[in-house]
Amino acid sequence: MSFRVWAVRAGGDSEADPLFIESGQIAVSFHDADEDLSALPAQRAAFKDVFARTNSETKPGAVPIQAGQLFRFVHEMKIGDRVIYPRKLDRTLMWGEVSTPYFYDRSGNLDFPHRRGVRWRASLSRDVFSQGALYELGSVLTLFEVRNFASEFIRRFEPPSDAGPANSASLNDDETQVRVARDIAETTRDFISKKIKTDLKGFPLEPFVADLFRAMGYNAHATRAVRDDGIDVVAHRDELGIEPPILKIPVLGSKLTKRPRSSLFAVGSDFGHERMLRA
């Protein structure tokens, strides 16, 4: 593959869409870099200096990110590279080819002066792409290179002459969606686990567990912090808490107890003692 694949946005509210579609241009907007950048050397530091010269309200941590996007737009993007424009107005993906070097032009839209020419070659519905490919386009950046699923976009938009229609289903789409869904589930689980361990360590975990059981239809409450016999949460189905099963729950990480961390304790109506239910 002799070209790179980029994705570019037309603003949060598609402000630059007329430039993209009617004028055949792609454009980016950074208010703290409102000057012609064509003469800047091909060095990221030079682009950072542009932001430093302004009375910028941009957070310091964001300057390298924004300067990096401009640097790539001016110097790394080349004529012949492919561009994906996720068009919000009709839920399509536009596929184009970069046709000009960088230029500075404020006509048509003052807020998007950093531009390149583009020849639009195709447009397809988002629905024909795998979920993984769409997730990659979900980056919050204005401009970024598409890497992980570039081959899928090329296959869809520029299929070989002996291939079927561009919107034919890929044999690997189902596998891709399963893999992406699994990765999202694992990432979410790790995030929740970390938040629980850091933000709910100790006593605050007890009302959290009680809330979980209430969400599952139980009447649940956290016990008092001391002299609770190792029971941190009590949950039951009935309003008064007199009908079995009554769940007595020691919460892992709440405090030291003598009871197993992985167990629930319930009182049954047909026997007069506690039985242990393995969680």
C-alpha positions as CSV (number, residue, x, y, z in Angstrom):
1,M,0.0,0.0,0.0
2,S,1.6,3.2,-1.2
3,F,-0.7,5.6,0.6
4,R,-1.8,6.3,4.2
5,V,-5.4,6.5,5.4
6,W,-6.5,9.5,7.4
7,A,-9.8,10.4,9.1
8,V,-10.8,14.1,9.4
9,R,-13.9,15.7,11.0
10,A,-15.8,18.8,9.9
11,G,-16.3,20.2,13.3
12,G,-18.5,19.3,16.3
13,D,-21.7,20.5,14.5
14,S,-20.5,19.8,10.9
15,E,-19.7,23.5,10.4
16,A,-17.2,22.7,7.6
17,D,-19.4,20.3,5.8
18,P,-20.1,22.7,2.9
19,L,-16.3,23.2,2.4
20,F,-15.9,19.4,2.4
21,I,-18.7,18.6,0.0
22,E,-19.3,21.6,-2.2
23,S,-15.7,23.0,-2.4
24,G,-13.8,19.7,-2.5
25,Q,-11.6,20.7,0.5
26,I,-10.8,19.2,3.9
27,A,-10.1,21.6,6.6
28,V,-9.2,21.8,10.3
29,S,-9.7,24.5,12.9
30,F,-7.5,25.5,15.8
31,H,-8.2,29.0,17.0
32,D,-4.9,29.3,18.7
33,A,-3.1,28.7,15.4
34,D,-4.8,31.2,13.1
35,E,-1.9,31.8,10.7
36,D,-0.4,30.3,7.5
37,L,1.7,27.4,8.6
38,S,3.2,26.5,5.2
39,A,6.5,28.2,6.0
40,L,7.1,26.5,9.3
41,P,9.9,23.9,9.4
42,A,8.9,20.2,9.6
43,Q,9.4,20.1,13.3
44,R,6.8,19.5,15.9
45,A,8.4,22.0,18.2
46,A,7.8,24.8,15.7
47,F,4.1,24.1,15.7
48,K,4.0,24.1,19.5
49,D,5.7,27.5,19.4
50,V,2.7,28.8,17.4
51,F,0.4,28.1,20.3
52,A,3.0,29.6,22.8
53,R,2.9,32.9,20.9
54,T,-0.8,33.4,21.4
55,N,-2.7,34.2,24.6
56,S,-3.9,30.7,24.5
57,E,-6.6,29.3,26.9
58,T,-5.7,25.8,25.7
59,K,-4.6,23.6,28.6
60,P,-0.8,22.9,28.5
61,G,-1.5,19.2,28.2
62,A,-3.6,19.7,25.1
63,V,-1.0,21.8,23.2
64,P,1.2,18.9,22.1
65,I,-1.9,17.0,20.9
66,Q,-3.3,20.0,18.8
67,A,0.1,21.0,17.5
68,G,0.7,17.4,16.5
69,Q,-2.5,17.2,14.5
70,L,-1.6,20.4,12.6
71,F,2.0,19.1,12.0
72,R,0.6,15.9,10.5
73,F,-2.0,17.8,8.4
74,V,0.7,20.1,7.0
75,H,3.7,17.8,6.7
76,E,2.8,14.1,7.0
77,M,-0.3,14.0,4.9
78,K,0.7,13.6,1.2
79,I,-1.0,14.0,-2.1
80,G,-2.5,10.6,-3.0
81,D,-3.3,9.7,0.6
82,R,-6.8,8.6,1.3
83,V,-9.2,10.5,3.6
84,I,-12.3,9.3,5.4
85,Y,-14.9,11.9,6.4
86,P,-17.5,10.5,8.8
87,R,-20.5,12.6,7.7
88,K,-22.9,13.1,10.6
89,L,-25.7,14.6,8.4
90,D,-26.5,11.4,6.6
91,R,-24.5,8.7,8.6
92,T,-22.3,8.0,5.6
93,L,-18.5,7.7,5.3
94,M,-17.0,9.7,2.5
95,W,-13.8,8.4,0.9
96,G,-11.5,10.7,-0.9
97,E,-8.0,11.3,-2.2
98,V,-5.8,14.2,-1.1
99,S,-5.2,16.3,-4.2
100,T,-3.3,19.4,-3.1
101,P,-0.6,20.4,-0.7
102,Y,-1.5,22.3,2.5
103,F,-2.8,25.9,2.0
104,Y,-4.2,28.6,4.1
105,D,-7.5,30.1,3.1
106,R,-10.2,31.8,5.1
107,S,-12.8,32.2,2.4
108,G,-16.1,30.3,2.9
109,N,-15.5,29.6,6.5
110,L,-13.3,31.8,8.7
111,D,-12.9,29.2,11.4
112,F,-11.4,26.5,9.1
113,P,-8.5,28.1,7.4
114,H,-6.1,25.2,7.3
115,R,-7.0,23.2,4.1
116,R,-6.1,20.7,1.5
117,G,-7.9,19.8,-1.7
118,V,-9.7,16.4,-2.0
119,R,-11.3,14.4,-4.7
120,W,-14.2,12.4,-3.3
121,R,-14.3,8.9,-4.8
122,A,-17.0,7.1,-3.0
123,S,-19.6,7.2,-0.2
124,L,-21.0,4.3,1.8
125,S,-23.4,3.8,4.7
126,R,-21.8,3.2,8.1
127,D,-23.8,0.0,8.3
128,V,-21.6,-1.9,5.8
129,F,-18.6,-1.6,8.1
130,S,-17.6,-3.8,11.0
131,Q,-18.1,-2.5,14.5
132,G,-14.4,-2.5,15.0
133,A,-13.8,-0.2,12.1
134,L,-16.5,2.2,13.3
135,Y,-14.9,2.2,16.8
136,E,-11.6,3.2,15.3
137,L,-13.3,6.2,13.7
138,G,-14.7,7.1,17.2
139,S,-11.5,9.0,18.2
140,V,-12.1,12.4,19.7
141,L,-9.3,13.9,17.6
142,T,-10.0,16.2,14.6
143,L,-7.4,14.5,12.4
144,F,-5.8,11.1,12.9
145,E,-4.3,8.2,10.9
146,V,-6.5,5.1,10.5
147,R,-4.3,2.1,11.2
148,N,-6.0,-1.0,12.6
149,F,-8.8,-1.2,10.1
150,A,-7.3,0.6,7.2
151,S,-7.4,-2.6,5.1
152,E,-11.1,-2.9,5.6
153,F,-11.8,0.6,4.5
154,I,-9.7,0.1,1.4
155,R,-11.4,-3.2,0.6
156,R,-14.8,-1.6,0.9
157,F,-14.1,1.6,-1.0
158,E,-11.6,0.3,-3.6
159,P,-12.4,-3.4,-4.1
160,P,-10.4,-5.3,-6.7
161,S,-12.0,-5.4,-10.1
162,D,-12.8,-9.1,-9.7
163,A,-14.5,-8.6,-6.3
164,G,-18.1,-8.2,-5.6
165,P,-19.9,-5.0,-4.6
166,A,-18.2,-2.7,-2.2
167,N,-20.9,-3.2,0.4
168,S,-20.8,-7.0,0.4
169,A,-20.3,-8.5,3.8
170,S,-16.9,-9.5,5.0
171,L,-16.4,-13.1,6.2
172,N,-14.5,-11.8,9.2
173,D,-17.0,-9.2,10.3
174,D,-18.7,-11.4,12.9
175,E,-15.3,-12.4,14.3
176,T,-14.3,-8.8,14.5
177,Q,-17.4,-7.7,16.3
178,V,-17.0,-10.5,18.8
179,R,-13.4,-9.6,19.4
180,V,-14.2,-5.9,19.8
181,A,-17.2,-6.6,22.1
182,R,-14.9,-8.8,24.2
183,D,-12.3,-6.1,24.4
184,I,-14.8,-3.5,25.4
185,A,-16.3,-5.8,28.1
186,E,-12.8,-6.5,29.5
187,T,-11.8,-2.9,29.5
188,T,-15.1,-1.9,31.2
189,R,-14.7,-4.6,33.8
190,D,-11.2,-3.5,34.6
191,F,-12.3,0.1,34.8
192,I,-15.2,-0.7,37.2
193,S,-12.9,-3.0,39.3
194,K,-10.3,-0.2,39.6
195,K,-12.9,2.4,40.6
196,I,-14.4,0.1,43.2
197,K,-11.0,-0.6,44.7
198,T,-9.9,3.0,44.8
199,D,-13.1,5.0,45.4
200,L,-15.1,2.5,47.4
201,K,-12.5,1.1,49.7
202,G,-13.6,0.4,53.2
203,F,-17.0,1.3,54.6
204,P,-18.4,3.1,51.5
205,L,-18.4,-0.3,49.8
206,E,-21.3,-1.5,52.0
207,P,-24.0,0.9,50.7
208,F,-22.7,0.2,47.2
209,V,-23.4,-3.5,47.6
210,A,-26.8,-2.7,49.2
211,D,-27.6,-0.6,46.1
212,L,-26.7,-3.5,43.9
213,F,-29.1,-5.8,45.7
214,R,-31.8,-3.2,45.6
215,A,-31.3,-2.9,41.9
216,M,-31.9,-6.7,41.7
217,G,-35.3,-6.3,43.5
218,Y,-34.3,-6.9,47.1
219,N,-34.9,-4.8,50.1
220,A,-31.4,-4.2,51.3
221,H,-29.5,-2.1,53.8
222,A,-26.0,-1.8,55.2
223,T,-25.5,-2.7,58.8
224,R,-23.9,-0.5,61.4
225,A,-20.2,-0.1,61.2
226,V,-19.4,-1.9,64.6
227,R,-20.7,-5.0,66.3
228,D,-22.3,-6.3,63.2
229,D,-21.0,-9.9,63.7
230,G,-19.1,-9.7,60.4
231,I,-22.3,-9.0,58.4
232,D,-22.1,-5.9,56.3
233,V,-25.4,-6.0,54.2
234,V,-28.7,-7.7,54.8
235,A,-31.1,-8.3,51.9
236,H,-34.6,-9.8,51.7
237,R,-37.5,-10.0,49.3
238,D,-40.3,-9.0,51.6
239,E,-40.8,-5.5,53.0
240,L,-40.4,-6.5,56.7
241,G,-37.5,-8.9,56.4
242,I,-39.2,-11.8,58.1
243,E,-39.7,-14.2,55.2
244,P,-36.8,-16.3,54.0
245,P,-34.4,-16.2,52.3
246,I,-32.7,-13.5,54.2
247,L,-29.2,-12.9,52.8
248,K,-26.5,-11.8,55.2
249,I,-23.6,-10.6,53.2
250,P,-19.9,-10.0,54.3
251,V,-18.5,-7.5,51.9
252,L,-15.0,-8.2,50.5
253,G,-12.7,-5.3,51.3
254,S,-15.1,-3.7,53.7
255,K,-13.4,-4.8,57.0
256,L,-11.9,-7.9,58.5
257,T,-14.5,-10.6,59.3
258,K,-14.2,-14.2,60.4
259,R,-16.6,-15.4,57.7
260,P,-15.6,-16.5,54.2
261,R,-15.3,-13.6,51.8
262,S,-16.9,-15.5,49.0
263,S,-20.1,-16.6,50.8
264,L,-23.6,-15.5,51.4
265,F,-25.6,-16.5,54.5
266,A,-29.4,-17.1,54.4
267,V,-32.0,-18.1,56.9
268,G,-34.5,-20.6,55.6
269,S,-38.1,-21.1,56.8
270,D,-37.9,-24.9,56.9
271,F,-34.9,-25.1,59.2
272,G,-34.0,-23.2,62.2
273,H,-30.3,-22.5,61.5
274,E,-28.2,-20.6,59.1
275,R,-27.1,-22.3,56.0
276,M,-24.2,-21.1,53.9
277,L,-24.8,-20.5,50.2
278,R,-21.7,-20.3,48.1
279,A,-21.7,-17.2,45.9
